[in-house]
Amino acid sequence: MERDCKTKKVDQVIPQIGLTIPKYSVNKQMPSIAKGVDIRSLKPQELFRIACWRVCPDFQVDDPSLLNEIFLYLINRSSVFDSMKGLWLCGNIGTGKSTMLKICREFQMLYSKANGCSGGFLITSASKVVTEYSMQGIQGINRYVSSDKPISVAFDELGREPIPGKYFGTEMNVMQFIFQ
């Protein structure tokens, strides 16, 4: 897949969004968090850089301002995205939506750990959720709709799931049910 000349590696973009970049080792590998380094001493920008590198060292960025806003969203400082609401990532196949979700999850786990709490979120495919309904009925999707134990979840491949899902003759648009 050819990329246009505006496409940049994360390493080229991160300095533009004010991230402090740890130095590369000679073999250009991003070092893991060194033993003895207190994760709480790292800036959120450094944690985001580490998360990007852990998930996909060769991740390419077409729109640096979008990457910046996603980072700011994750630390509740975005003026574009409301941090109290979810994000909707859409695009063609192979454009990095799933990779971006994984980077966000990795960053949230690092950022939460640095702040002394647990974090991260579940990433699951919409097809898997519909299959859970088809196998177990409403009990199979209760964790996504139960208000007494809310969870943070990212639904991947939304729109590619079978519609309707069927459980012993009961048909339902499962993802629509979950979002309502």
C-alpha positions as CSV (number, residue, x, y, z in Angstrom):
1,M,0.0,0.0,0.0
2,E,1.5,3.3,-1.1
3,R,1.4,6.2,1.4
4,D,1.5,9.8,0.4
5,C,4.4,12.1,1.3
6,K,2.5,13.5,4.3
7,T,2.6,10.1,6.1
8,K,5.1,10.2,9.0
9,K,6.3,7.6,11.5
10,V,5.2,8.2,15.1
11,D,8.8,9.1,15.9
12,Q,8.6,12.1,13.5
13,V,5.2,13.2,14.8
14,I,5.7,12.9,18.6
15,P,8.2,15.9,18.8
16,Q,5.6,18.0,17.1
17,I,3.1,17.3,19.9
18,G,5.5,18.2,22.7
19,L,6.5,14.7,23.7
20,T,9.8,14.1,25.4
21,I,11.4,11.2,23.6
22,P,13.8,8.8,25.4
23,K,16.9,8.3,23.3
24,Y,17.2,5.3,21.1
25,S,19.8,2.6,21.7
26,V,22.2,2.0,18.9
27,N,20.0,-0.7,17.3
28,K,17.1,1.7,17.1
29,Q,15.0,-0.4,19.6
30,M,12.8,1.5,22.0
31,P,14.0,0.6,25.5
32,S,11.4,-0.8,27.8
33,I,11.0,1.0,31.1
34,A,14.4,0.4,32.7
35,K,14.7,-1.4,35.9
36,G,14.8,1.0,38.8
37,V,13.0,3.7,36.9
38,D,9.9,4.9,38.8
39,I,7.1,4.9,36.2
40,R,5.6,7.8,38.2
41,S,8.6,9.9,37.2
42,L,7.7,9.6,33.5
43,K,5.7,12.3,31.8
44,P,2.4,11.3,30.1
45,Q,4.0,12.1,26.8
46,E,6.8,9.6,27.4
47,L,4.3,7.0,28.4
48,F,2.4,7.6,25.2
49,R,5.6,7.2,23.2
50,I,6.4,3.9,24.9
51,A,2.8,2.7,24.3
52,C,3.1,3.5,20.6
53,W,6.4,1.7,20.4
54,R,5.2,-1.4,22.3
55,V,2.1,-1.8,20.1
56,C,3.6,-1.0,16.7
57,P,7.1,0.4,16.3
58,D,6.4,1.1,12.6
59,F,3.0,2.8,13.1
60,Q,2.5,5.5,10.4
61,V,0.7,8.7,11.1
62,D,-1.1,10.7,8.3
63,D,-2.6,13.4,10.5
64,P,-0.3,14.5,13.4
65,S,-3.0,16.8,14.8
66,L,-5.4,13.9,15.2
67,L,-2.8,11.9,17.0
68,N,-2.3,14.9,19.3
69,E,-6.0,15.2,20.0
70,I,-6.3,11.5,20.8
71,F,-3.4,11.8,23.2
72,L,-5.0,14.9,24.8
73,Y,-8.4,13.0,25.0
74,L,-6.7,10.2,26.9
75,I,-5.4,12.6,29.5
76,N,-8.6,14.6,29.7
77,R,-7.2,17.8,28.1
78,S,-8.7,17.7,24.6
79,S,-10.5,20.8,23.4
80,V,-11.9,18.8,20.5
81,F,-13.1,15.5,22.0
82,D,-15.2,15.2,25.2
83,S,-13.3,12.9,27.5
84,M,-16.6,11.9,29.2
85,K,-17.8,10.3,25.9
86,G,-16.4,7.6,23.7
87,L,-14.5,7.9,20.5
88,W,-15.7,6.7,17.1
89,L,-12.8,5.7,14.8
90,C,-13.8,4.9,11.2
91,G,-11.9,4.4,8.0
92,N,-11.0,1.9,5.4
93,I,-9.5,-1.5,6.1
94,G,-5.8,-1.3,7.0
95,T,-5.8,2.3,8.1
96,G,-4.8,1.7,11.7
97,K,-8.0,1.9,13.7
98,S,-7.4,-1.4,15.6
99,T,-3.8,-0.4,16.2
100,M,-4.8,3.0,17.5
101,L,-7.2,1.2,19.9
102,K,-4.4,-1.0,21.2
103,I,-2.1,2.0,21.6
104,C,-4.8,3.8,23.6
105,R,-5.3,0.7,25.8
106,E,-1.6,0.3,26.4
107,F,-1.2,4.0,27.2
108,Q,-4.1,3.9,29.7
109,M,-2.6,0.9,31.4
110,L,0.8,2.7,31.7
111,Y,-0.8,6.0,32.7
112,S,-3.0,4.4,35.3
113,K,-0.1,2.4,36.8
114,A,2.0,5.6,37.0
115,N,-0.9,7.2,39.0
116,G,-1.3,4.2,41.3
117,C,-4.5,2.7,40.0
118,S,-5.6,0.1,37.5
119,G,-6.6,1.0,34.0
120,G,-7.0,-0.1,30.5
121,F,-10.1,-1.3,28.7
122,L,-11.4,-4.4,26.9
123,I,-11.1,-4.6,23.1
124,T,-13.5,-7.1,21.5
125,S,-14.9,-7.6,18.1
126,A,-18.6,-6.9,17.4
127,S,-18.8,-10.4,15.8
128,K,-17.7,-12.0,19.1
129,V,-20.3,-10.1,21.0
130,V,-23.1,-11.3,18.6
131,T,-21.7,-14.8,18.9
132,E,-21.9,-14.6,22.7
133,Y,-25.6,-13.6,22.4
134,S,-26.2,-16.4,20.0
135,M,-24.7,-19.0,22.4
136,Q,-26.0,-17.7,25.7
137,G,-28.8,-15.2,25.0
138,I,-29.0,-12.0,27.0
139,Q,-26.8,-13.5,29.7
140,G,-24.0,-13.6,27.1
141,I,-24.0,-9.8,26.6
142,N,-25.0,-8.8,30.2
143,R,-21.5,-7.5,31.0
144,Y,-21.8,-4.9,28.2
145,V,-25.3,-3.6,29.2
146,S,-25.3,-4.1,33.0
147,S,-25.5,-0.7,34.8
148,D,-24.4,-2.0,38.2
149,K,-21.0,-3.0,36.9
150,P,-20.1,-0.7,34.0
151,I,-17.0,-1.6,32.0
152,S,-14.9,0.3,29.5
153,V,-14.9,-1.5,26.2
154,A,-13.9,-0.8,22.6
155,F,-15.9,-2.6,19.9
156,D,-13.7,-3.5,16.9
157,E,-15.0,-4.3,13.4
158,L,-18.4,-2.7,14.1
159,G,-20.7,-3.1,11.1
160,R,-19.2,-6.5,10.1
161,E,-21.1,-8.5,12.7
162,P,-24.1,-10.7,11.6
163,I,-27.4,-8.9,11.9
164,P,-29.6,-10.0,13.4
165,G,-28.1,-12.2,16.1
166,K,-30.3,-15.2,16.8
167,Y,-30.8,-17.1,20.1
168,F,-33.4,-19.9,19.9
169,G,-35.5,-18.0,17.4
170,T,-35.2,-14.7,19.1
171,E,-33.7,-12.2,16.7
172,M,-32.0,-9.1,17.9
173,N,-29.6,-6.4,16.5
174,V,-27.2,-7.0,19.4
175,M,-24.9,-4.0,18.9
176,Q,-27.9,-1.6,18.6
177,F,-29.3,-3.1,21.8
178,I,-26.0,-2.5,23.6
179,F,-25.6,1.1,22.4
180,Q,-29.2,2.0,23.5
